[in-house]
Amino acid sequence: MNRIKTAVAFLRYNALHVFGGRFVVFLGLAMGLFFLILVIGLLGRGGTPNSENLYNYLLAPGILLVFYPSVYGIQRDQDTRMVETLFGIPDYRYKVWLTRLVTLYIIIAVMMFALVLLCRLTLADFPIWRMVFHVMIPVIFLGSLAFYISAQSTSGNVTAVIMVIFLLFFWVLAEEIQNSSWFLFHNPFRSVDALRSVLWAQTTFYNRLYLIMGSVVATLFALLRLQNREKFI
């Protein structure tokens, strides 16, 4: 019980920190965005949503939740002089930043699970854990990429601009690259005919593999970049 209480307190503290004390605000915005997109989707399609469009609806709040903490985390440490304290702790600074990033992903995964469960109970029949897994893969990739860019630029605003351009790139070229393994918003729940189902499963596998590898590489390079004390202080 003591370990559980400690873990809960630890998650609560990190949740407040990674969201800059605005955890409730971002939670409300994410929920509001999801229900707004859901209502628009229902009105536009005129029917009950399925796993294919629910996946797209769930991506939006996931991206919203990961955006601010991963983009502005390092700059916020600089503004509050926390970065000077972290660099004064040999080796442990990497564990602090990595722990925050992992905590962020856990929090978002829990929120996504709640939304997915709600959708499963009220809107459509689909595998809950599979949906959570596939939603979290691009969310984690975007969070890790933003963490890397912020470590390079040390500016949250610069990172935000680059990330927005990056997202717009895939949005604009969606029609041309949506069948590629390199498409960021690849939808594994997309309905395809029997002849293409094997090919689509293969595309999904490589897409998820690339995003997972990209997440790991971006995080490692960001942590290596954070060795340069003079860049941040």
C-alpha positions as CSV (number, residue, x, y, z in Angstrom):
1,M,0.0,0.0,0.0
2,N,2.9,2.4,0.8
3,R,4.4,1.8,-2.6
4,I,1.0,2.4,-4.3
5,K,0.6,5.6,-2.4
6,T,4.1,6.7,-3.3
7,A,3.5,5.9,-7.0
8,V,0.2,7.8,-7.0
9,A,1.8,10.8,-5.3
10,F,4.8,10.6,-7.8
11,L,2.5,10.6,-10.8
12,R,0.4,13.4,-9.4
13,Y,3.4,15.6,-8.8
14,N,4.8,14.9,-12.3
15,A,1.4,15.4,-13.9
16,L,1.3,18.9,-12.3
17,H,4.8,19.6,-13.4
18,V,4.7,18.4,-17.0
19,F,1.5,20.3,-17.7
20,G,2.9,23.4,-16.1
21,G,0.2,23.5,-13.4
22,R,-2.5,23.4,-16.0
23,F,-3.4,19.7,-16.0
24,V,-7.1,20.3,-15.4
25,V,-7.2,22.9,-18.2
26,F,-5.5,20.6,-20.7
27,L,-7.7,17.6,-19.6
28,G,-10.8,19.8,-20.2
29,L,-9.6,21.0,-23.6
30,A,-8.8,17.4,-24.7
31,M,-12.2,16.1,-23.7
32,G,-13.9,19.1,-25.3
33,L,-12.0,18.7,-28.5
34,F,-12.8,15.0,-28.7
35,F,-16.5,15.5,-28.2
36,L,-16.6,18.4,-30.6
37,I,-14.9,16.3,-33.3
38,L,-17.2,13.4,-32.5
39,V,-20.4,15.5,-32.8
40,I,-19.1,17.1,-36.1
41,G,-18.3,13.6,-37.4
42,L,-21.7,12.2,-36.4
43,L,-23.5,15.1,-38.0
44,G,-21.4,15.0,-41.1
45,R,-21.6,11.2,-41.7
46,G,-25.1,10.9,-40.4
47,G,-24.5,7.6,-38.7
48,T,-22.8,5.7,-35.9
49,P,-19.0,6.0,-36.0
50,N,-16.9,2.8,-36.4
51,S,-13.4,2.0,-35.3
52,E,-11.9,3.6,-38.5
53,N,-13.2,7.1,-37.8
54,L,-13.0,6.8,-34.0
55,Y,-9.3,6.3,-34.4
56,N,-9.0,9.6,-36.2
57,Y,-11.2,11.3,-33.6
58,L,-9.0,10.0,-30.7
59,L,-5.7,11.1,-32.3
60,A,-6.7,14.8,-31.9
61,P,-6.9,14.9,-28.1
62,G,-3.8,12.7,-27.8
63,I,-1.8,15.2,-29.9
64,L,-3.2,18.1,-28.0
65,L,-2.2,16.6,-24.6
66,V,1.3,15.7,-25.7
67,F,2.0,19.0,-27.5
68,Y,2.5,21.6,-24.8
69,P,4.5,19.5,-22.2
70,S,6.9,18.1,-24.8
71,V,7.3,21.4,-26.7
72,Y,7.7,23.8,-23.7
73,G,9.1,21.5,-21.0
74,I,12.8,22.4,-21.4
75,Q,12.0,26.2,-21.9
76,R,9.9,26.1,-18.7
77,D,12.8,24.6,-16.8
78,Q,15.0,27.5,-18.1
79,D,12.5,30.1,-17.2
80,T,12.1,28.8,-13.6
81,R,15.9,28.2,-13.2
82,M,15.2,24.5,-12.7
83,V,17.6,23.6,-15.5
84,E,20.5,25.0,-13.5
85,T,19.6,22.7,-10.6
86,L,19.3,19.7,-12.9
87,F,22.7,20.3,-14.4
88,G,24.1,20.5,-10.9
89,I,23.1,16.9,-10.3
90,P,25.5,14.6,-12.2
91,D,23.9,12.0,-14.4
92,Y,20.5,12.3,-12.6
93,R,19.3,15.1,-14.9
94,Y,18.8,12.6,-17.7
95,K,16.7,10.4,-15.4
96,V,14.6,13.5,-14.4
97,W,13.8,14.5,-18.0
98,L,13.2,10.9,-19.1
99,T,11.0,10.2,-16.1
100,R,8.9,13.3,-17.0
101,L,8.5,12.2,-20.6
102,V,7.5,8.6,-19.6
103,T,5.1,10.0,-17.0
104,L,3.6,12.2,-19.7
105,Y,3.0,9.2,-21.9
106,I,1.5,7.2,-19.0
107,I,-0.9,10.0,-18.2
108,I,-2.0,10.4,-21.8
109,A,-2.4,6.6,-22.1
110,V,-4.7,6.5,-19.1
111,M,-6.8,9.3,-20.6
112,M,-6.9,7.6,-23.9
113,F,-8.0,4.4,-22.3
114,A,-10.9,6.2,-20.6
115,L,-12.0,7.8,-23.9
116,V,-11.6,4.5,-25.8
117,L,-13.6,2.6,-23.1
118,L,-16.3,5.2,-23.3
119,C,-16.4,4.8,-27.1
120,R,-16.4,1.1,-26.8
121,L,-19.4,1.1,-24.4
122,T,-21.5,3.6,-26.2
123,L,-20.6,3.9,-29.9
124,A,-18.9,0.9,-31.5
125,D,-17.4,-2.6,-31.0
126,F,-13.7,-2.8,-31.3
127,P,-10.7,-4.2,-29.3
128,I,-9.9,-1.6,-26.5
129,W,-6.3,-2.3,-26.0
130,R,-5.5,-2.5,-29.7
131,M,-7.1,0.9,-30.1
132,V,-5.1,2.5,-27.2
133,F,-1.9,1.0,-28.5
134,H,-2.3,2.3,-32.0
135,V,-3.4,5.8,-30.8
136,M,-0.4,6.1,-28.5
137,I,2.3,5.2,-31.1
138,P,2.0,8.4,-33.1
139,V,1.4,10.4,-29.9
140,I,4.6,9.1,-28.4
141,F,6.5,9.7,-31.6
142,L,5.3,13.4,-31.7
143,G,6.2,13.8,-28.1
144,S,9.7,12.4,-28.5
145,L,10.3,14.5,-31.7
146,A,9.2,17.7,-29.9
147,F,11.4,16.8,-27.0
148,Y,14.4,16.4,-29.4
149,I,13.7,19.6,-31.3
150,S,13.3,21.6,-28.0
151,A,16.6,20.2,-26.9
152,Q,18.2,21.5,-30.1
153,S,16.5,24.9,-30.2
154,T,16.0,25.5,-26.4
155,S,13.0,27.6,-27.4
156,G,9.4,26.4,-27.0
157,N,8.1,28.8,-29.6
158,V,10.6,27.7,-32.2
159,T,9.8,24.1,-31.4
160,A,6.0,24.8,-31.6
161,V,6.4,26.4,-35.1
162,I,8.5,23.4,-36.4
163,M,6.0,20.9,-35.0
164,V,3.0,22.7,-36.5
165,I,4.7,22.8,-39.9
166,F,5.6,19.1,-39.5
167,L,1.9,18.2,-38.8
168,L,0.7,20.4,-41.6
169,F,3.0,18.6,-44.0
170,F,1.4,15.3,-43.4
171,W,-2.1,16.8,-43.4
172,V,-1.6,18.5,-46.8
173,L,0.0,15.4,-48.4
174,A,-2.5,13.0,-46.8
175,E,-4.1,11.9,-50.1
176,E,-0.7,11.2,-51.7
177,I,1.0,9.3,-48.9
178,Q,-1.9,7.8,-46.9
179,N,-1.1,4.3,-48.2
180,S,2.6,4.6,-47.4
181,S,4.3,3.1,-44.3
182,W,5.7,6.6,-43.8
183,F,2.4,8.3,-43.2
184,L,2.2,9.7,-39.7
185,F,-1.5,9.4,-39.4
186,H,-1.7,5.9,-40.8
187,N,-5.0,4.3,-39.8
188,P,-4.7,0.6,-39.0
189,F,-8.5,0.3,-38.6
190,R,-9.2,1.5,-42.2
191,S,-11.6,-0.7,-44.0
192,V,-10.0,-2.4,-47.0
193,D,-11.1,-5.3,-49.2
194,A,-10.0,-8.9,-48.7
195,L,-7.3,-8.7,-51.4
196,R,-5.6,-5.7,-49.8
197,S,-6.0,-6.8,-46.1
198,V,-2.6,-8.6,-46.0
199,L,-0.8,-5.6,-47.6
200,W,-2.5,-3.2,-45.3
201,A,-1.5,-5.3,-42.3
202,Q,2.1,-5.2,-43.6
203,T,2.0,-1.5,-44.0
204,T,0.7,-1.1,-40.5
205,F,3.5,-3.2,-39.1
206,Y,6.2,-1.2,-40.8
207,N,4.6,2.1,-40.0
208,R,4.4,1.3,-36.3
209,L,8.0,-0.1,-36.4
210,Y,9.3,3.2,-38.0
211,L,7.4,5.3,-35.4
212,I,8.7,3.3,-32.5
213,M,12.3,3.4,-33.7
214,G,11.9,7.1,-34.4
215,S,10.7,7.7,-30.9
216,V,13.6,5.9,-29.3
217,V,16.2,7.6,-31.5
218,A,14.7,11.1,-31.0
219,T,14.6,10.6,-27.2
220,L,18.2,9.3,-27.1
221,F,19.6,12.1,-29.2
222,A,17.7,14.7,-27.1
223,L,19.2,13.3,-23.9
224,L,22.7,13.4,-25.5
225,R,22.1,17.0,-26.6
226,L,21.2,17.9,-23.0
227,Q,24.9,17.1,-22.0
228,N,25.8,20.6,-23.4
229,R,25.4,22.6,-20.3
230,E,26.5,25.9,-21.9
231,K,23.6,25.6,-24.4
232,F,21.0,25.8,-21.7
233,I,22.5,28.0,-18.9
